[in-house]
Amino acid sequence: MKQPPALVKNTSFPSTRFLGSKAKLLDWIWINIQDMQFDSVLDVFGGTGSFSYLMKKKGKQVFYNDILNFNQVIAKAIIENKSIKISQLEVLNILKKHKNREYKEIIKNNFRGVYYREKENEWLDIVVQNIFSIRNLYKRAILLSALYQACLIKRPFNLFHRNNLKLRTRRVKRNFGNKTTWEKSFELHFLKFIKDFNNGVFNNGKNNSVLGGFDALNMPTKKYDLVYLDPPYISKRSQINYLNCYHFLEGLTKYYSWERLIDRDSKNRKMKKNEEIEKWIDKKRVHDLFADLIHKYRNSIIVLSYRNDGIPSVKEIREIFKKETGGYPIIRSKNYKYALSNGSNKEVLFIKSNQ
């Protein structure tokens, strides 16, 4: 049974701060696909889940996937979760150090002076282990998701790509960032984001699922009405390795195995390379990967989101669609400036319809 429209309408996607987020482009994307006939949606490179969340609000059955575990957790909290929320009593229990619990000090021991102050590292070690003591997976997902956002908001550039704690703590005049936000306590940020994620939970009357952990080309074979593709972006100058940018969040998700996953040769304690992630930002391989991807989902409506200055080019992607599906896609574009991007680019939608 579907939720009353008013209840769905009043929910909101929790505020997030991730590179490449499509949150501000969702209205435009919806305008371009709203007249298509589809009930089920597969979000292959799901990321923070903003597109999946939009589809959930529109009453579609959503299947979410992302290779990164912390993104899967976020989707568990607000895409798959129908009704579970965190109570005030549960929050208080998470925030305190329990005398009968033996705590590890993985963050304190491995990230001293890298991202956060010593006391903040100690706080994180305690809270994340308290979260993992929660048995309900949806409650755990909300709490971890709120913790991710608290970690991001206290970081210069909202990233973990550099060992740059001094950027935050040095007493100098700055023309970027927000010193007040950086120095606000983890606890206050955490509480705020728990409220945000609680407010984002709703039931759209469908069984939405987080498939989780699959490479885009190795997804289980199933027919989905619409497949949304938002692959990692490669430009002629650079590419984004999301694991390197957000490895600390991935580590929180894998807290008890984190230490053996750390690349000890890196100054910022990033994680060891993941081949399934690396291949999508390899300029030599990406054209073939795009062809395989479009071929795999050729029997569904395909909506591919990319940028006009990416590799492959708009012209090359158009030709890949023609070869793999038998026809040219509809192409729509919109001027858009991404965070930390120099200048303005165009967001491009490639739409292959079965209708």
SERO-4910 file (N, C-alpha, C, O; in steps of 0.05 Angstrom, whole numbers):
BEGIN
 pado doro    nc1    nc2    nc3   cac1   cac2   cac3    cc1    cc2    cc3    oc1    oc2    oc3
  Met    A     17    -24      0      0      0      0     17     25      0     36     27     16
  Lys    A     12     44    -18     28     68    -20     23     86      4      2     88     15
  Gln    A     44    101     11     42    121     31     24    144     21     24    150     -3
  Pro    A     11    158     40     -4    182     31     15    202     19     37    207     29
  Pro    A      7    214     -4     25    233    -18     37    255      0     60    262     -3
  Ala    A     21    265     19     31    287     37     55    278     53     73    293     58
  Leu    A     54    252     62     76    242     79    102    240     63    123    247     72
  Val    A     99    230     38    122    228     21    133    255     14    157    260     13
  Lys    A    115    274      8    123    301      0    139    315     22    157    331     16
  Asn    A    133    310     47    145    325     69    172    313     77    186    325     94
  Thr    A    181    292     65    207    281     71    228    295     54    221    305     33
  Ser    A    253    295     63    274    308     47    300    292     48    306    279     68
  Phe    A    314    294     26    340    280     24    360    294     43    363    318     42
  Pro    A    373    278     60    392    291     80    414    306     65    423    298     44
  Ser    A    422    328     77    443    344     65    469    328     65    477    318     86
  Thr    A    482    327     42    508    313     40    527    331     25    520    352     14
  Arg    A    553    324     26    574    340     14    594    322      0    616    317     10
  Phe    A    586    313    -24    603    294    -39    609    305    -67    592    318    -79
  Leu    A    633    299    -76    641    307   -104    622    293   -124    615    270   -121
  Gly    A    613    309   -144    597    297   -165    568    292   -158    554    279   -174
  Ser    A    560    301   -135    532    296   -127    512    308   -147    517    330   -156
  Lys    A    491    293   -153    471    303   -172    447    316   -158    427    321   -171
  Ala    A    449    321   -132    426    330   -116    414    356   -128    390    358   -129
  Lys    A    431    374   -138    421    399   -149    411    397   -178    400    416   -189
  Leu    A    415    374   -190    407    370   -218    382    352   -220    373    346   -242
  Leu    A    372    343   -197    351    323   -197    325    333   -211    313    318   -226
  Asp    A    317    358   -206    293    369   -218    296    368   -249    277    361   -263
  Trp    A    319    376   -258    324    376   -287    324    348   -299    313    344   -320
  Ile    A    336    329   -285    336    302   -294    308    291   -296    300    278   -315
  Trp    A    292    297   -275    264    287   -274    248    299   -297    232    284   -309
  Ile    A    251    324   -303    237    336   -325    241    321   -351    223    319   -368
  Asn    A    265    311   -354    273    297   -379    264    268   -381    265    256   -402
  Ile    A    255    256   -358    248    228   -359    219    223   -349    210    200   -349
  Gln    A    206    244   -339    180    240   -325    158    228   -343    139    216   -333
  Asp    A    160    232   -369    139    222   -387    143    194   -395    126    182   -410
  Met    A    165    181   -387    170    154   -395    155    135   -377    149    141   -353
  Gln    A    148    112   -387    133     92   -372    153     72   -360    165     56   -373
  Phe    A    156     74   -333    173     55   -319    165     53   -290    156     73   -278
  Asp    A    168     29   -279    162     25   -250    186     17   -234    188     25   -210
  Ser    A    205      3   -246    229     -5   -231    254     10   -242    256     15   -266
  Val    A    272     16   -223    296     32   -230    320     18   -218    320     11   -194
  Leu    A    341     15   -234    367      6   -224    386     30   -225    391     41   -246
  Asp    A    397     37   -202    417     58   -200    444     45   -196    451     36   -175
  Val    A    459     43   -219    483     25   -219    506     37   -204    519     22   -188
  Phe    A    512     62   -208    534     76   -193    520     94   -173    521    119   -176
  Gly    A    508     83   -153    488     97   -136    499    121   -121    484    140   -115
  Gly    A    525    120   -113    536    143    -98    521    148    -72    514    130    -58
  Thr    A    516    173    -67    502    181    -43    472    175    -43    459    177    -23
  Gly    A    462    166    -66    434    157    -67    414    179    -74    390    174    -71
  Ser    A    422    203    -82    404    224    -87    384    218   -110    361    224   -108
  Phe    A    394    205   -132    376    197   -153    357    175   -144    333    176   -150
  Ser    A    368    155   -130    351    134   -120    329    145   -101    306    136   -102
  Tyr    A    337    165    -86    317    177    -67    295    191    -83    272    190    -75
  Leu    A    303    205   -104    283    218   -121    264    198   -132    239    202   -132
  Met    A    274    176   -142    257    155   -154    239    142   -133    216    136   -138
  Lys    A    249    140   -109    233    129    -87    210    149    -81    187    140    -77
  Lys    A    215    174    -81    194    194    -77    173    194    -99    150    201    -95
  Lys    A    182    187   -123    164    186   -146    148    160   -147    133    155   -166
  Gly    A    152    143   -127    136    118   -125    147     95   -141    132     75   -146
  Lys    A    172     96   -149    184     74   -164    197     54   -146    204     60   -123
  Gln    A    199     29   -155    214      9   -140    243     12   -147    251     11   -170
  Val    A    260     17   -127    288     24   -131    306      1   -123    304    -11   -102
  Phe    A    326     -4   -141    347    -22   -136    373     -6   -137    381      4   -158
  Tyr    A    386     -5   -115    410     12   -112    435     -5   -111    436    -26    -99
  Asn    A    456      5   -125    482     -9   -123    505     12   -122    503     33   -135
  Asp    A    525      6   -107    550     21   -108    572      3    -97    567    -14    -80
  Ile    A    596      5   -108    618    -13   -101    629     -5    -74    642    -22    -60
  Leu    A    625     20    -65    636     29    -39    616     22    -16    593     28    -19
  Asn    A    627     11      5    610      2     27    596     25     41    573     23     50
  Phe    A    610     48     45    597     70     60    573     81     44    554     90     57
  Asn    A    574     81     18    551     90      2    528     70      5    505     78      6
  Gln    A    534     44      6    513     24     11    499     29     37    475     26     40
  Val    A    515     36     57    503     42     84    484     65     83    462     64     94
  Ile    A    492     87     69    474    110     66    448    101     52    426    110     61
  Ala    A    450     85     31    426     76     17    409     58     35    384     58     33
  Lys    A    422     42     52    406     25     71    389     43     89    366     37     95
  Ala    A    401     65     97    388     83    116    363     97    104    343    100    118
  Ile    A    364    105     79    342    121     68    329    111     43    308    122     34
  Ile    A    341     91     30    328     79      6    313     53     13    290     51      8
  Glu    A    328     35     25    316      9     32    298     11     57    277     -1     59
  Asn    A    307     27     76    293     31    102    266     44     97    263     64     84
  Lys    A    245     31    109    218     41    106    208     58    129    192     76    126
  Ser    A    217     51    153    205     64    176    222     67    201    215     81    219
  Ile    A    245     53    202    261     52    226    276     79    230    288     90    211
  Lys    A    274     90    255    288    115    261    302    111    288    300     91    302
  Ile    A    318    132    295    334    131    319    320    148    341    312    171    336
  Ser    A    317    136    365    305    151    387    326    167    403    350    162    400
  Gln    A    316    186    418    334    202    435    350    185    455    373    190    459
  Leu    A    336    165    466    350    147    485    372    132    472    394    128    484
  Glu    A    368    123    448    388    108    433    412    126    427    435    117    428
  Val    A    407    151    421    429    170    416    446    173    440    471    173    438
  Leu    A    434    177    463    449    181    488    466    156    494    488    159    504
  Asn    A    456    133    488    471    108    493    495    106    474    516     96    482
  Ile    A    492    116    450    514    116    431    537    135    439    560    129    434
  Leu    A    530    157    451    549    178    457    566    172    481    587    185    485
  Lys    A    559    154    498    574    150    523    593    127    521    589    108    505
  Lys    A    614    128    537    634    106    538    625     86    559    621     93    582
  His    A    621     61    551    610     41    568    633     26    583    652     17    571
  Lys    A    631     25    609    652     14    626    657    -16    621    679    -25    624
  Asn    A    636    -30    613    639    -59    609    647    -66    581    646    -90    574
  Arg    A    654    -47    565    661    -52    537    691    -46    533    701    -24    541
  Glu    A    705    -64    520    733    -60    514    736    -46    487    728    -58    466
  Tyr    A    747    -22    486    748     -7    461    775     -9    448    796     -8    461
  Lys    A    775    -12    422    799    -10    406    805     20    401    787     37    404
  Glu    A    829     26    392    837     54    387    849     56    359    871     66    355
  Ile    A    834     45    339    844     43    312    849     71    300    870     75    287
  Ile    A    831     89    304    834    116    292    856    131    307    873    144    294
  Lys    A    855    130    333    876    144    349    904    134    342    922    151    340
  Asn    A    907    109    338    933     97    333    943    101    304    967    101    300
  Asn    A    925    103    286    933    104    257    930    131    244    942    135    223
  Phe    A    915    149    256    910    175    243    917    199    260    905    220    258
  Arg    A    936    195    278    945    217    295    956    240    278    975    236    263
  Gly    A    944    264    281    954    287    267    948    288    237    959    305    223
  Val    A    931    270    228    925    269    199    900    285    191    901    302    174
  Tyr    A    878    279    205    852    291    198    839    306    221    827    327    217
  Tyr    A    842    296    245    828    307    268    846    310    292    868    297    293
  Arg    A    837    326    311    853    329    336    852    303    352    835    285    347
  Glu    A    870    300    371    872    275    386    846    268    400    838    245    399
  Lys    A    834    287    414    809    281    428    786    274    409    769    258    416
  Glu    A    787    285    385    766    278    365    770    250    355    751    235    351
  Asn    A    795    242    352    800    214    344    790    194    365    779    174    359
  Glu    A    795    201    390    786    185    412    755    183    412    744    161    417
  Trp    A    742    205    408    713    206    407    703    188    384    684    172    388
  Leu    A    715    190    361    707    173    338    710    143    344    692    127    337
  Asp    A    732    136    356    737    108    363    714     97    380    704     75    376
  Ile    A    706    112    400    685    104    419    658    102    405    644     82    407
  Val    A    651    123    391    624    124    379    620    104    357    599     91    356
  Val    A    640    100    340    636     81    318    633     52    329    618     36    318
  Gln    A    648     46    351    645     19    363    618     16    377    607     -6    377
  Asn    A    608     37    389    581     36    400    560     32    379    541     17    383
  Ile    A    564     44    356    546     41    333    545     11    324    524      0    319
  Phe    A    568     -1    323    569    -29    314    558    -48    334    554    -72    328
  Ser    A    552    -39    358    539    -56    378    509    -57    373    495    -73    385
  Ile    A    499    -39    356    470    -39    349    464    -61    330    476    -64    309
  Arg    A    444    -78    337    438   -101    321    421    -94    296    424   -106    275
  Asn    A    402    -75    299    385    -68    277    401    -55    255    413    -34    260
  Leu    A    401    -66    231    418    -57    210    410    -29    200    427    -13    192
  Tyr    A    384    -22    201    375      4    192    382     26    212    390     48    204
  Lys    A    380     20    238    389     39    258    419     43    256    429     66    258
  Arg    A    434     22    253    463     24    249    469     41    225    488     57    225
  Ala    A    454     37    203    459     52    179    454     81    182    470     98    172
  Ile    A    433     89    196    427    117    201    450    130    217    459    152    211
  Leu    A    458    116    238    479    127    256    506    129    241    520    149    244
  Leu    A    513    109    225    538    111    210    536    133    189    555    148    185
  Ser    A    513    136    176    510    157    156    513    184    168    525    202    156
  Ala    A    501    188    192    504    214    206    533    218    214    543    241    213
  Leu    A    547    197    222    575    200    229    592    207    205    611    224    207
  Tyr    A    586    195    181    601    203    157    599    233    152    619    247    147
  Gln    A    575    243    154    570    272    148    584    290    169    594    311    162
  Ala    A    584    281    194    598    296    214    628    297    208    641    317    212
  Cys    A    639    274    199    667    273    192    673    292    168    694    306    168
  Leu    A    656    292    148    661    308    124    659    338    130    676    354    120
  Ile    A    640    346    146    636    375    151    658    387    167    661    412    166
  Lys    A    674    371    181    696    381    196    723    380    181    744    385    192
  Arg    A    721    374    155    745    372    138    747    394    118    727    401    105
  Pro    A    770    407    115    775    425     93    769    411     67    779    389     62
  Phe    A    753    424     50    744    413     24    726    389     26    718    378      6
  Asn    A    719    381     50    701    357     55    713    332     42    698    315     31
  Leu    A    739    330     43    753    307     31    775    296     49    782    308     69
  Phe    A    785    272     42    806    259     57    830    253     38    844    233     42
  His    A    834    270     18    854    265     -2    882    274      6    902    267     -7
  Arg    A    884    290     29    910    300     37    912    299     68    892    300     82
  Asn    A    937    297     77    943    299    105    945    329    111    967    341    109
  Asn    A    922    342    118    922    371    119    907    382    144    892    402    142
  Leu    A    910    369    166    897    379    191    906    408    197    890    423    207
  Lys    A    931    415    190    940    442    195    925    464    181    923    486    190
  Leu    A    913    457    158    896    476    144    873    485    161    863    508    159
  Arg    A    863    467    177    841    473    195    849    486    221    836    504    231
  Thr    A    872    478    232    880    487    259    898    511    259    900    525    280
  Arg    A    912    517    237    931    539    236    916    566    240    895    570    228
  Arg    A    927    583    256    915    609    261    924    630    240    942    646    245
  Val    A    910    629    218    916    647    196    890    656    183    869    644    187
  Lys    A    891    678    168    868    687    154    863    669    130    881    662    115
  Arg    A    837    661    126    831    642    104    810    655     85    794    672     93
  Asn    A    812    646     60    792    654     41    775    630     32    761    632     11
  Phe    A    776    609     47    760    585     41    752    572     67    763    577     88
  Gly    A    732    554     65    723    538     88    709    554    109    703    578    105
  Asn    A    703    542    131    687    554    153    699    545    179    693    523    189
  Lys    A    716    561    191    730    554    216    710    548    238    715    529    254
  Thr    A    688    562    240    668    557    260    656    529    258    654    515    278
  Thr    A    650    521    233    639    494    229    660    473    235    654    452    247
  Trp    A    685    477    227    706    458    232    710    453    261    715    430    270
  Glu    A    708    474    277    714    471    306    689    464    323    692    459    347
  Lys    A    666    464    311    642    455    326    646    426    332    657    411    316
  Ser    A    636    417    355    642    390    365    630    369    347    609    373    334
  Phe    A    643    346    346    632    323    331    604    317    341    586    310    325
  Glu    A    600    318    367    574    310    378    552    327    367    531    317    360
  Leu    A    556    354    365    535    371    355    529    365    326    506    364    318
  His    A    549    362    310    545    355    282    531    328    280    512    326    264
  Phe    A    539    309    295    528    282    294    498    283    301    482    270    287
  Leu    A    491    297    321    463    299    329    446    312    307    423    303    302
  Lys    A    457    332    295    443    346    273    438    328    250    416    327    239
  Phe    A    458    312    243    455    294    219    437    270    226    424    259    208
  Ile    A    436    261    250    417    240    258    389    249    253    372    235    242
  Lys    A    384    274    261    357    286    256    351    287    226    329    281    218
  Asp    A    371    295    210    367    297    181    360    269    169    341    267    153
  Phe    A    375    249    177    369    222    166    343    211    177    329    198    162
  Asn    A    337    216    202    310    208    212    288    220    195    269    206    188
  Asn    A    291    246    188    271    260    173    269    250    144    250    254    130
  Gly    A    290    236    135    291    226    107    278    199    104    276    190     81
  Val    A    270    186    125    260    159    124    230    160    116    214    174    129
  Phe    A    222    144     97    193    141     90    188    115     75    207    103     65
  Asn    A    163    108     73    155     84     59    140     92     34    119    105     36
  Asn    A    150     84     10    135     91    -14    117     68    -24    107     69    -46
  Gly    A    115     48     -7     97     26    -14    110      4    -32     97    -14    -40
  Lys    A    136      8    -37    151    -11    -53    174    -24    -37    183    -12    -18
  Asn    A    182    -48    -45    205    -61    -32    230    -53    -47    238    -65    -67
  Asn    A    243    -32    -37    267    -22    -48    291    -36    -37    291    -43    -13
  Ser    A    312    -40    -53    334    -57    -44    361    -45    -50    365    -32    -70
  Val    A    379    -49    -31    407    -43    -35    421    -69    -44    423    -87    -28
  Leu    A    429    -70    -69    442    -95    -79    470    -96    -68    479   -116    -57
  Gly    A    485    -75    -72    510    -70    -57    534    -86    -65    535   -110    -66
  Gly    A    555    -71    -72    582    -82    -75    589    -93   -102    611   -103   -106
  Phe    A    571    -91   -121    577   -103   -148    592    -83   -165    586    -59   -165
  Asp    A    611    -93   -181    621    -77   -203    598    -74   -223    581    -92   -226
  Ala    A    597    -51   -237    575    -44   -254    570    -65   -276    547    -69   -285
  Leu    A    591    -79   -284    588    -99   -306    582   -127   -295    578   -146   -311
  Asn    A    582   -130   -269    577   -156   -257    551   -157   -240    548   -174   -223
  Met    A    533   -139   -247    507   -139   -232    491   -164   -239    494   -175   -261
  Pro    A    475   -174   -220    458   -197   -225    440   -192   -249    430   -169   -253
  Thr    A    436   -212   -266    420   -209   -290    391   -207   -282    379   -225   -270
  Lys    A    378   -185   -290    350   -180   -284    341   -157   -302    357   -139   -308
  Lys    A    316   -158   -310    305   -136   -327    295   -114   -309    277   -118   -292
  Tyr    A    306    -90   -313    296    -66   -299    284    -47   -320    295    -45   -342
  Asp    A    263    -34   -313    250    -16   -332    269      6   -341    271     12   -364
  Leu    A    282     19   -321    300     41   -326    326     36   -312    326     29   -288
  Val    A    348     41   -325    375     38   -313    388     65   -314    392     77   -336
  Tyr    A    396     75   -291    410    101   -289    440     97   -285    448     82   -267
  Leu    A    456    109   -302    485    106   -302    498    133   -296    494    152   -311
  Asp    A    513    134   -275    528    158   -268    557    150   -261    565    151   -238
  Pro    A    572    141   -281    599    130   -276    619    151   -267    614    175   -271
  Pro    A    641    143   -256    662    162   -248    671    179   -272    672    169   -294
  Tyr    A    676    204   -266    683    223   -287    713    224   -293    729    226   -274
  Ile    A    719    223   -318    747    226   -327    749    250   -346    734    252   -365
  Ser    A    767    268   -341    773    290   -359    801    286   -371    815    268   -363
  Lys    A    808    303   -390    834    301   -402    856    308   -382    879    300   -385
  Arg    A    849    323   -361    868    332   -341    869    315   -317    891    311   -305
  Ser    A    847    303   -309    846    289   -284    823    269   -283    807    268   -301
  Gln    A    822    254   -261    800    236   -256    796    234   -226    814    240   -211
  Ile    A    772    227   -218    765    225   -190    765    196   -181    750    180   -191
  Asn    A    783    190   -162    783    164   -149    768    167   -122    779    178   -103
  Tyr    A    743    158   -122    726    163    -99    736    148    -74    731    158    -52
  Leu    A    749    126    -77    760    112    -54    782    129    -41    783    131    -16
  Asn    A    799    141    -57    820    159    -46    808    183    -33    819    193    -12
  Cys    A    787    194    -43    774    218    -32    760    212     -6    758    230     11
  Tyr    A    748    188     -4    731    182     19    739    157     34    723    143     46
  His    A    765    150     32    774    125     45    769    124     75    765    103     86
  Phe    A    769    147     88    765    148    117    736    138    124    732    124    143
  Leu    A    717    146    107    690    137    111    687    107    106    673     92    120
  Glu    A    701     97     85    701     69     80    714     53    103    705     31    110
  Gly    A    734     65    115    747     53    138    729     51    162    729     31    176
  Leu    A    713     72    167    694     72    189    674     49    185    666     36    204
  Thr    A    666     44    160    647     23    153    659     -5    159    645    -23    166
  Lys    A    686     -7    155    700    -32    159    718    -30    183    741    -39    183
  Tyr    A    708    -19    205    725    -10    227    743    -33    237    767    -28    241
  Tyr    A    733    -56    242    749    -77    255    769    -91    236    787   -105    245
  Ser    A    767    -86    210    787    -96    191    803    -73    178    819    -78    161
  Trp    A    798    -49    188    809    -25    175    840    -26    174    852    -19    153
  Glu    A    853    -33    196    882    -31    197    896    -47    175    917    -38    165
  Arg    A    886    -70    168    900    -86    148    894    -76    119    906    -85    100
  Leu    A    875    -57    117    868    -46     91    883    -20     84    882    -10     62
  Ile    A    898     -9    104    912     16    101    937     13     84    952     -6     88
  Asp    A    941     32     65    966     33     50    986     48     67    985     73     69
  Arg    A   1005     34     79   1023     45     98   1044     64     85   1058     79     98
  Asp    A   1046     63     58   1065     80     44   1053    108     39   1067    126     30
  Ser    A   1027    112     43   1014    137     38   1014    155     62   1010    146     85
  Lys    A   1020    181     59   1021    199     81    994    203     95    993    208    119
  Asn    A    973    200     80    946    205     92    931    179     98    907    179    103
  Arg    A    946    157     99    935    131    107    911    123     91    891    112    101
  Lys    A    912    127     64    890    118     47    889     88     46    907     74     56
  Met    A    869     78     33    866     49     30    881     38      6    887     53    -13
  Lys    A    888     13      8    901     -1    -15    883      0    -39    858      3    -37
  Lys    A    895     -1    -63    881      1    -88    859    -20    -91    863    -43    -83
  Asn    A    838    -12   -104    816    -31   -111    814    -31   -142    807    -11   -154
  Glu    A    821    -54   -154    822    -56   -183    795    -50   -196    794    -37   -217
  Glu    A    773    -58   -183    747    -53   -195    740    -23   -196    724    -15   -213
  Ile    A    752     -8   -178    748     21   -179    768     34   -198    761     52   -213
  Glu    A    792     25   -197    814     37   -214    807     35   -244    813     53   -259
  Lys    A    795     13   -252    791      9   -281    772     30   -293    774     37   -317
  Trp    A    753     40   -276    734     60   -287    746     88   -290    733    105   -302
  Ile    A    771     92   -281    784    117   -286    810    114   -302    828    130   -301
  Asp    A    811     92   -317    833     86   -334    826     95   -363    808     83   -375
  Lys    A    839    115   -373    833    126   -399    836    106   -421    822    108   -442
  Lys    A    853     86   -418    858     66   -438    835     45   -440    832     32   -460
  Arg    A    821     43   -418    800     22   -417    772     32   -418    753     17   -423
  Val    A    768     58   -412    741     68   -407    723     66   -431    699     62   -427
  His    A    733     69   -456    715     67   -479    702     40   -481    679     37   -486
  Asp    A    719     19   -477    708     -8   -478    689    -13   -455    669    -28   -458
  Leu    A    695     -2   -432    677     -6   -409    650      7   -414    629     -5   -407
  Phe    A    650     31   -426    624     44   -432    608     27   -452    584     24   -450
  Ala    A    622     16   -472    608     -1   -492    596    -25   -479    573    -32   -484
  Asp    A    611    -38   -461    601    -62   -447    578    -55   -429    558    -70   -427
  Leu    A    579    -32   -417    558    -23   -398    532    -18   -413    511    -27   -405
  Ile    A    534     -3   -435    510      3   -450    498    -22   -463    474    -26   -465
  His    A    516    -40   -472    506    -65   -484    492    -82   -463    471    -94   -469
  Lys    A    502    -82   -439    490    -99   -417    461    -91   -412    445   -108   -406
  Tyr    A    455    -65   -413    429    -55   -406    413    -45   -430    394    -29   -427
  Arg    A    420    -55   -453    407    -45   -478    377    -51   -480    364    -38   -495
  Asn    A    367    -70   -464    339    -77   -465    322    -61   -446    298    -65   -444
  Ser    A    335    -43   -431    321    -25   -413    322      4   -423    338     10   -441
  Ile    A    306     21   -412    310     50   -416    337     56   -402    341     49   -379
  Ile    A    355     70   -416    380     78   -405    382    108   -402    376    122   -421
  Val    A    389    117   -379    394    146   -374    423    148   -364    429    140   -341
  Leu    A    440    159   -380    468    162   -374    474    191   -368    469    208   -385
  Ser    A    485    196   -345    492    224   -336    522    227   -338    537    212   -326
  Tyr    A    531    248   -352    560    253   -355    565    282   -359    547    299   -357
  Arg    A    590    289   -365    597    317   -369    608    321   -398    619    302   -409
  Asn    A    604    345   -408    611    350   -436    641    348   -442    649    345   -465
  Asp    A    658    352   -422    687    351   -426    700    325   -417    724    324   -412
  Gly    A    683    304   -415    693    279   -404    705    261   -426    703    266   -450
  Ile    A    716    239   -417    726    217   -433    711    192   -426    712    183   -403
  Pro    A    696    181   -446    694    187   -474    680    214   -478    667    225   -460
  Ser    A    682    226   -502    669    251   -509    639    246   -514    631    223   -517
  Val    A    624    268   -516    596    266   -522    592    252   -548    574    235   -551
  Lys    A    608    259   -568    605    247   -595    611    217   -593    598    201   -606
  Glu    A    632    210   -578    639    181   -576    618    165   -562    611    143   -570
  Ile    A    606    176   -541    585    162   -526    561    159   -544    548    138   -544
  Arg    A    554    179   -560    532    178   -578    536    154   -598    517    139   -603
  Glu    A    560    151   -608    566    130   -627    565    102   -613    558     82   -625
  Ile    A    574    101   -588    572     76   -573    543     67   -570    537     44   -573
  Phe    A    526     86   -563    497     80   -562    487     68   -588    472     48   -588
  Lys    A    494     81   -610    485     72   -636    494     43   -642    479     27   -651
  Lys    A    519     38   -636    530     11   -641    518    -10   -623    511    -32   -632
  Glu    A    514     -4   -597    506    -24   -578    475    -27   -575    466    -48   -566
  Thr    A    460     -6   -583    431     -8   -580    416     -6   -606    392    -12   -607
  Gly    A    430      1   -627    417      3   -654    406     30   -660    394     34   -682
  Gly    A    408     49   -642    398     76   -647    412     97   -631    423     92   -610
  Tyr    A    410    122   -641    423    144   -626    406    152   -602    381    151   -604
  Pro    A    418    160   -580    403    169   -557    393    198   -560    403    213   -576
  Ile    A    373    204   -544    366    232   -540    387    245   -523    396    233   -503
  Ile    A    395    269   -529    416    282   -513    406    309   -503    395    325   -518
  Arg    A    408    313   -477    400    338   -465    424    349   -449    440    333   -438
  Ser    A    427    375   -447    450    386   -432    441    411   -416    421    424   -423
  Lys    A    457    417   -396    451    439   -378    477    450   -367    494    435   -358
  Asn    A    480    476   -367    504    489   -354    504    483   -324    483    485   -311
  Tyr    A    527    475   -315    528    468   -286    557    470   -276    575    461   -290
  Lys    A    561    481   -253    587    483   -241    589    465   -216    574    469   -197
  Tyr    A    607    446   -217    611    428   -194    629    441   -173    645    458   -179
  Ala    A    625    432   -149    643    441   -127    672    434   -133    677    412   -143
  Leu    A    690    452   -127    719    449   -131    727    447   -160    749    439   -167
  Ser    A    708    454   -178    714    453   -207    720    481   -217    708    500   -208
  Asn    A    740    483   -235    747    509   -246    730    514   -271    730    499   -290
  Gly    A    714    535   -269    697    543   -292    671    527   -292    666    510   -275
  Ser    A    655    532   -313    629    520   -316    630    499   -338    642    504   -359
  Asn    A    617    476   -333    615    456   -353    585    450   -359    568    463   -347
  Lys    A    581    432   -376    553    423   -382    549    395   -371    565    377   -376
  Glu    A    527    391   -357    518    364   -350    503    354   -374    486    368   -385
  Val    A    508    329   -382    496    318   -406    481    292   -399    491    275   -385
  Leu    A    456    290   -408    440    266   -406    438    252   -433    431    265   -453
  Phe    A    444    227   -433    440    210   -457    416    192   -449    417    177   -429
  Ile    A    395    192   -465    371    177   -459    364    158   -481    359    167   -504
  Lys    A    364    132   -476    356    112   -495    329    101   -486    328     87   -466
  Ser    A    309    107   -501    282     99   -494    273     74   -509    282     70   -532
  Asn    A    257     57   -496    246     34   -510    218     40   -522    205     22   -533
  Gln    A    209     65   -518    181     71   -526    180     85   -553    159     92   -562
***
